Amino acid sequence: MRAHIAVRERAALGEGPTWDPAAGRLIWVDILGSRVHTYAPGTGRRTVMATEQHVGAAKPRRGGGLVVNLRDGVGTYDPDGTFRWLHHDPVPGRRGNDAAVAPDGSLWAGTMRYDEAPGGGHLVRIDPSAAEPTVLFGSVSVSNGIGWSPDGDRAYYIDSPTRRIDVCDLAGQLPSGRRPFVEIEPGAGFPDGLTVDAEGCLWVALWDGGQIRRYTPDGRLDRTIHLPVPCPTACTFGGPDLRDLYITTARTSQEDPHPYEGSLLVVRDAGQGLPTPAFEG
């Protein structure tokens, strides 16, 4: 399997690719560039929207528009661009990072400190019908990849400095029994964003490892995609049949970056993805 450029870009910190089936487009962000990007592979159409704060993730909403995980909390954009806060929680030195929409339509949104101080972040669940978010995991360092098994019985979660993918049982809407699922060996990079395919296998981007790895539901490594960039950040399946694996990347060298760094990559016909729900708020 070989990665190609889908969209040539110079994002400082590309992240959070998500397929929006209603619009037939991919959504991703440049966190430090405060930009939300979209790309429709069927037409080649692209859009770029500026946000007023660093944006860790952007996901489609059921009624149109976006839900975004910003520096100071979680908010929504209506289709006409109107913004409102859902959860405004500014903490000096902290920002939103990766987020994902759960099978029940809630948003699981993570945070981290800019200096990556241990325990400076958390993971919360935003239910649009609830007055306050629910803290799922507190005192994490770099809240990253989030995903769910196809049957919805398990949730996966990454706090990158631990070098682990953790797994949790789902009792109703909340995770329990968090435990290690896969440990990434030293020298292979740090686990970042992840996605789960139709077979229940996990695909994880390895920051500073230049790889995408696929793990079976029992934690066995069965596939590795070597990339032409050192720091992939996340991956997801997209396209009308959810067969193409899209990969976001970061630009780690300002003086002499690799020509692919910061671009959106794609591996054609990599596997079979799962539909992702839209945020219900």
C-alpha positions as CSV (number, residue, x, y, z in Angstrom):
1,M,0.0,0.0,0.0
2,R,1.3,3.4,-1.0
3,A,0.3,6.9,0.1
4,H,-0.3,9.7,-2.4
5,I,-1.1,13.3,-2.0
6,A,-4.8,14.0,-2.0
7,V,-4.5,17.7,-1.1
8,R,-1.2,19.5,-1.2
9,E,-1.1,21.7,1.8
10,R,1.4,23.2,4.3
11,A,-0.6,22.7,7.4
12,A,1.4,23.3,10.6
13,L,-0.5,20.6,12.4
14,G,-3.0,18.8,10.2
15,E,-5.3,16.6,12.3
16,G,-8.7,15.0,12.8
17,P,-9.8,13.7,9.3
18,T,-13.6,12.9,9.2
19,W,-15.7,11.7,6.3
20,D,-19.0,13.7,6.0
21,P,-21.3,11.4,4.0
22,A,-24.1,13.9,3.7
23,A,-21.9,16.4,1.9
24,G,-19.6,13.8,0.2
25,R,-16.5,15.5,1.6
26,L,-13.6,15.1,4.0
27,I,-13.2,17.5,6.9
28,W,-9.9,18.1,8.7
29,V,-8.2,20.8,10.6
30,D,-4.9,22.6,10.9
31,I,-4.8,23.1,14.7
32,L,-2.1,25.7,15.0
33,G,-3.2,27.4,11.7
34,S,-6.7,27.8,13.1
35,R,-8.2,26.5,9.9
36,V,-10.9,24.0,9.1
37,H,-10.4,22.4,5.6
38,T,-12.8,20.4,3.5
39,Y,-12.2,18.4,0.3
40,A,-14.7,16.6,-1.9
41,P,-12.9,13.9,-3.9
42,G,-15.7,13.5,-6.3
43,T,-15.4,17.1,-7.6
44,G,-12.0,18.3,-6.2
45,R,-13.8,21.2,-4.5
46,R,-12.0,22.6,-1.4
47,T,-12.9,25.1,1.2
48,V,-11.0,26.7,4.1
49,M,-12.6,28.3,7.1
50,A,-10.7,30.4,9.6
51,T,-11.5,30.0,13.3
52,E,-10.7,32.6,15.9
53,Q,-8.9,30.1,18.1
54,H,-6.7,27.0,17.6
55,V,-9.0,24.2,16.6
56,G,-8.4,20.6,17.7
57,A,-11.2,19.0,15.8
58,A,-14.2,19.7,13.6
59,K,-17.1,17.2,13.0
60,P,-20.3,17.4,11.0
61,R,-23.6,18.1,12.8
62,R,-26.9,16.3,12.1
63,G,-28.6,19.4,10.9
64,G,-25.7,20.9,9.0
65,G,-22.7,22.9,10.1
66,L,-19.9,21.8,12.4
67,V,-19.1,21.1,16.0
68,V,-15.5,22.3,16.9
69,N,-13.1,21.6,19.8
70,L,-11.4,25.0,20.2
71,R,-8.8,26.3,22.6
72,D,-11.4,27.5,25.1
73,G,-14.0,24.8,24.8
74,V,-16.5,23.2,22.4
75,G,-18.8,25.2,20.1
76,T,-20.9,24.9,17.0
77,Y,-21.1,26.6,13.6
78,D,-24.4,26.8,11.9
79,P,-24.5,26.4,8.1
80,D,-24.6,30.2,7.8
81,G,-21.5,30.6,9.9
82,T,-23.2,31.6,13.2
83,F,-21.1,30.5,16.1
84,R,-22.2,29.6,19.7
85,W,-20.5,28.0,22.7
86,L,-21.7,24.6,23.9
87,H,-19.1,24.3,26.7
88,H,-16.9,27.4,27.4
89,D,-14.1,26.4,29.7
90,P,-11.0,28.5,29.1
91,V,-7.9,27.4,31.0
92,P,-4.6,29.3,30.5
93,G,-2.1,27.2,28.7
94,R,-4.6,24.5,27.6
95,R,-6.3,23.8,24.3
96,G,-8.7,21.4,22.7
97,N,-7.2,18.5,20.8
98,D,-8.7,15.4,19.1
99,A,-12.4,14.7,19.3
100,A,-14.8,12.1,17.9
101,V,-18.6,11.6,17.7
102,A,-19.8,8.5,19.6
103,P,-22.4,6.1,18.2
104,D,-25.1,7.8,20.4
105,G,-24.4,11.2,18.7
106,S,-22.5,12.8,21.6
107,L,-19.0,14.3,21.3
108,W,-16.0,13.0,23.1
109,A,-13.6,15.9,23.2
110,G,-10.0,15.9,24.6
111,T,-7.7,18.7,25.8
112,M,-4.0,19.1,26.5
113,R,-1.6,21.7,27.7
114,Y,0.5,23.5,25.1
115,D,3.7,22.5,27.0
116,E,2.3,18.9,27.2
117,A,2.7,18.9,31.0
118,P,1.7,15.5,32.5
119,G,-1.9,15.4,33.7
120,G,-2.8,18.8,32.2
121,G,-5.7,17.5,30.0
122,H,-8.9,15.6,30.1
123,L,-11.5,13.8,28.0
124,V,-15.2,14.9,28.3
125,R,-18.5,13.8,26.8
126,I,-20.7,16.6,25.4
127,D,-24.3,15.6,25.3
128,P,-26.4,18.3,23.6
129,S,-29.3,17.5,25.9
130,A,-27.2,17.9,29.1
131,A,-26.5,21.1,30.8
132,E,-22.9,20.2,31.7
133,P,-20.3,17.8,30.1
134,T,-19.3,14.6,31.8
135,V,-15.6,14.1,32.5
136,L,-14.7,10.6,31.2
137,F,-10.9,10.7,32.0
138,G,-9.1,13.4,34.0
139,S,-5.4,14.1,34.4
140,V,-4.3,12.9,30.9
141,S,-1.4,14.5,29.1
142,V,-2.1,14.5,25.4
143,S,-5.6,13.4,24.7
144,N,-5.7,11.9,21.3
145,G,-7.3,9.0,19.3
146,I,-10.8,7.9,20.1
147,G,-12.9,5.1,18.5
148,W,-15.5,2.5,19.0
149,S,-15.9,-1.2,18.1
150,P,-18.4,-1.9,15.3
151,D,-20.8,-3.4,17.9
152,G,-20.5,-0.4,20.2
153,D,-19.4,-2.6,23.1
154,R,-15.9,-1.2,23.4
155,A,-14.2,2.2,23.2
156,Y,-10.6,2.9,22.4
157,Y,-8.6,5.8,23.7
158,I,-5.0,7.2,23.3
159,D,-3.1,9.4,25.8
160,S,0.0,9.7,23.5
161,P,2.8,9.9,26.0
162,T,1.8,6.5,27.5
163,R,2.6,4.9,24.2
164,R,-0.6,2.9,24.6
165,I,-3.9,2.3,22.9
166,D,-6.3,1.6,25.8
167,V,-9.6,-0.2,25.6
168,C,-12.7,0.3,27.7
169,D,-16.0,-1.4,28.2
170,L,-19.1,0.6,27.5
171,A,-21.8,0.4,30.0
172,G,-24.5,2.5,28.4
173,Q,-22.9,5.7,27.4
174,L,-19.9,5.8,29.7
175,P,-16.6,3.9,29.5
176,S,-15.4,1.6,32.3
177,G,-12.5,-0.8,33.0
178,R,-9.9,1.2,31.0
179,R,-6.9,-1.1,30.4
180,P,-4.0,-1.4,27.9
181,F,-4.9,-2.9,24.5
182,V,-1.7,-2.3,22.5
183,E,1.7,-0.9,23.7
184,I,3.9,0.8,21.1
185,E,7.5,-0.2,21.4
186,P,10.2,2.5,22.1
187,G,11.6,3.9,18.9
188,A,8.4,3.3,16.8
189,G,6.9,6.7,17.6
190,F,3.9,7.7,19.6
191,P,0.3,6.7,18.9
192,D,-1.8,9.6,17.8
193,G,-5.2,9.5,16.0
194,L,-7.0,6.3,15.2
195,T,-10.0,4.8,13.3
196,V,-11.8,1.5,13.4
197,D,-12.7,-0.5,10.3
198,A,-15.6,-2.7,9.5
199,E,-13.7,-5.8,10.7
200,G,-13.1,-4.2,14.1
201,C,-9.5,-3.6,13.4
202,L,-7.7,-0.4,14.6
203,W,-5.7,1.8,12.3
204,V,-3.4,4.2,14.2
205,A,-1.0,7.0,13.1
206,L,2.4,6.9,14.7
207,W,3.7,10.4,15.3
208,D,7.5,10.5,14.8
209,G,7.2,6.9,13.5
210,G,6.2,7.6,9.9
211,Q,3.7,4.8,9.9
212,I,0.1,3.8,9.9
213,R,-0.4,0.4,11.8
214,R,-3.5,-1.9,11.7
215,Y,-4.2,-4.0,14.8
216,T,-6.7,-6.8,14.9
217,P,-9.5,-6.8,17.6
218,D,-7.2,-9.1,19.7
219,G,-4.3,-6.6,19.6
220,R,-2.2,-8.3,17.0
221,L,-0.3,-6.2,14.5
222,D,-1.2,-7.4,11.0
223,R,-0.4,-4.5,8.6
224,T,2.0,-1.5,8.4
225,I,1.9,1.3,5.9
226,H,5.2,3.2,5.7
227,L,4.7,6.9,4.9
228,P,7.0,9.5,3.3
229,V,6.6,11.9,6.3
230,P,7.8,11.4,9.9
231,C,4.7,12.7,11.6
232,P,1.3,11.4,10.5
233,T,-1.3,12.5,13.0
234,A,-4.6,10.7,12.3
235,C,-6.4,8.6,9.7
236,T,-10.0,7.8,8.6
237,F,-11.8,6.0,5.8
238,G,-13.6,8.1,3.2
239,G,-15.0,8.2,-0.3
240,P,-18.5,7.1,-1.3
241,D,-17.7,3.5,-0.4
242,L,-15.4,4.2,2.6
243,R,-12.5,2.3,1.0
244,D,-9.8,5.0,0.8
245,L,-7.7,5.8,3.9
246,Y,-7.1,9.5,4.4
247,I,-4.1,10.6,6.5
248,T,-3.4,14.0,8.0
249,T,0.2,15.1,8.6
250,A,2.2,17.8,10.4
251,R,5.0,20.0,9.2
252,T,7.8,19.4,11.6
253,S,10.7,21.2,9.9
254,Q,10.4,24.8,9.0
255,E,13.7,25.1,7.2
256,D,13.6,22.1,4.9
257,P,10.3,20.3,5.2
258,H,9.6,17.2,3.2
259,P,7.3,18.1,0.3
260,Y,4.5,15.9,1.7
261,E,4.6,17.3,5.2
262,G,1.4,19.2,6.1
263,S,-0.6,17.7,3.2
264,L,-3.6,15.3,3.3
265,L,-2.5,11.9,2.1
266,V,-4.6,9.0,0.8
267,V,-4.1,5.2,0.4
268,R,-6.5,4.0,-2.2
269,D,-8.6,0.9,-1.5
270,A,-6.9,0.3,1.9
271,G,-9.8,-1.5,3.6
272,Q,-13.5,-1.1,4.5
273,G,-14.4,1.7,6.8
274,L,-17.4,2.3,9.0
275,P,-19.9,5.2,8.7
276,T,-19.4,7.8,11.3
277,P,-22.4,9.5,13.0
278,A,-22.9,13.2,13.0
279,F,-23.1,15.2,16.2
280,E,-26.7,15.5,17.4
281,G,-26.4,19.0,18.7
